[in-house]
């Protein structure tokens, strides 16, 4: 047994996690729309939208990359739940990176 304390993440900042998750969620919207337009052949040549379309391929990791057969068989609900899980995943990664590089209080 590890002791009476529950398992916790050291120096976890809930506000940084929430803000990071929201930021990644806001990045998902234009990147999803741009990737959709690219798939339909209606994206055009605007560098910003092309960048968002390419960004979607990064942001869809890990659920849509690792669990693609499950995502496609589950329909739209599974698809968007997977994107939400990705937002949480990237929010956690960003929070951990911020806490790693945050100056310690001494």
Backbone torsions as a table, in degrees:
resi	resn	phi	psi	omega
1	UNK	NA	140.4	-175.3
2	UNK	-83.1	-15.1	-179.9
3	UNK	128.3	179.7	-175.3
4	UNK	-76.5	-14.4	-176.7
5	UNK	-86.0	135.7	176.2
6	UNK	-69.2	160.1	-179.2
7	UNK	-68.3	124.0	-179.7
8	UNK	-131.9	159.2	175.1
9	UNK	-92.3	128.5	-176.7
10	UNK	-67.0	132.1	177.0
11	UNK	58.4	36.0	179.9
12	UNK	-74.0	129.3	178.5
13	UNK	-107.8	106.6	-178.0
14	UNK	-62.6	-38.8	-178.6
15	UNK	-66.8	-39.6	176.9
16	UNK	-64.1	-40.3	177.9
17	UNK	-62.1	-46.3	-178.3
18	UNK	-65.2	-45.2	179.3
19	UNK	-63.7	-43.5	178.8
20	UNK	-62.3	-42.4	179.4
21	UNK	-63.1	-41.8	178.7
22	UNK	-65.2	-42.4	178.7
23	UNK	-60.8	-45.0	178.6
24	UNK	-67.3	-35.1	175.0
25	UNK	-62.4	-40.1	177.7
26	UNK	-69.4	-29.6	174.6
27	UNK	-72.5	-29.9	-179.3
28	UNK	-64.6	-37.1	-175.1
29	UNK	-60.8	-58.3	179.9
30	UNK	-67.7	-31.3	179.8
31	UNK	-69.7	-37.4	176.9
32	UNK	-64.7	-46.1	179.7
33	UNK	-63.9	-39.3	178.9
34	UNK	-67.3	-41.2	178.0
35	UNK	-65.0	-38.0	177.6
36	UNK	-63.9	-46.0	178.3
37	UNK	-62.7	-37.2	177.7
38	UNK	-64.5	-42.6	177.8
39	UNK	-63.4	-34.0	-179.7
40	UNK	-83.0	-9.9	-179.8
41	UNK	80.8	20.1	-177.3
42	UNK	-115.7	15.5	-174.2
43	UNK	-73.7	-40.0	-177.0
44	UNK	88.2	-156.2	-174.4
45	UNK	-122.2	13.8	178.6
46	UNK	-65.1	124.8	-174.6
47	UNK	-63.0	-34.1	-179.6
48	UNK	-67.1	-46.8	-180.0
49	UNK	-68.7	-34.8	175.7
50	UNK	-64.0	-38.2	177.4
51	UNK	-65.0	-44.0	177.0
52	UNK	-62.1	-38.9	179.3
53	UNK	-63.0	-41.2	178.2
54	UNK	-71.0	-34.1	178.7
55	UNK	-62.2	-32.5	-179.5
56	UNK	-61.4	-34.4	179.4
57	UNK	-65.3	-28.2	175.4
58	UNK	-79.5	-45.7	-174.8
59	UNK	-70.2	-19.4	-180.0
60	UNK	-76.7	-9.0	174.5
61	UNK	-77.2	142.5	6.3
62	UNK	-96.3	-23.4	-170.7
63	UNK	-65.5	-45.7	-175.1
64	UNK	-76.5	-18.2	176.6
65	UNK	-86.1	-46.9	-174.8
66	UNK	-85.1	-28.9	-174.4
67	UNK	-118.5	34.3	-172.2
68	UNK	-59.4	-40.3	-179.1
69	UNK	-65.5	-37.9	176.6
70	UNK	-68.0	-42.1	-179.3
71	UNK	-62.4	-45.4	-177.3
72	UNK	-72.3	-30.4	179.2
73	UNK	-79.4	-18.2	-177.5
74	UNK	-88.2	-9.3	179.0
75	UNK	84.8	-166.9	-175.0
76	UNK	-64.0	-34.9	-179.4
77	UNK	-61.4	-48.8	178.6
78	UNK	-62.3	-38.1	-178.6
79	UNK	-60.3	-50.0	-176.3
80	UNK	-77.1	-29.5	172.5
81	UNK	-65.0	-39.2	176.4
82	UNK	-62.1	-40.4	177.3
83	UNK	-65.5	-38.0	177.8
84	UNK	-64.9	-41.4	177.3
85	UNK	-62.3	-38.4	176.4
86	UNK	-62.8	-40.3	176.6
87	UNK	-59.4	-45.0	178.5
88	UNK	-63.0	-41.8	179.6
89	UNK	-61.0	-49.6	-179.9
90	UNK	-68.9	-31.8	174.1
91	UNK	-62.7	-41.5	178.1
92	UNK	-66.0	-43.6	178.8
93	UNK	-61.1	-44.8	179.9
94	UNK	-63.7	-42.8	179.3
95	UNK	-61.8	-43.4	179.1
96	UNK	-64.0	-40.0	178.2
97	UNK	-66.1	-41.1	176.8
98	UNK	-62.7	-42.5	-179.3
99	UNK	-69.6	-29.1	178.5
100	UNK	-67.8	-39.5	-175.9
101	UNK	-97.3	-1.5	178.7
102	UNK	-72.6	133.9	179.9
103	UNK	-63.2	137.9	-179.8
104	UNK	-77.6	146.9	-179.8
105	UNK	-90.2	115.9	179.5
106	UNK	-131.4	NA	NA
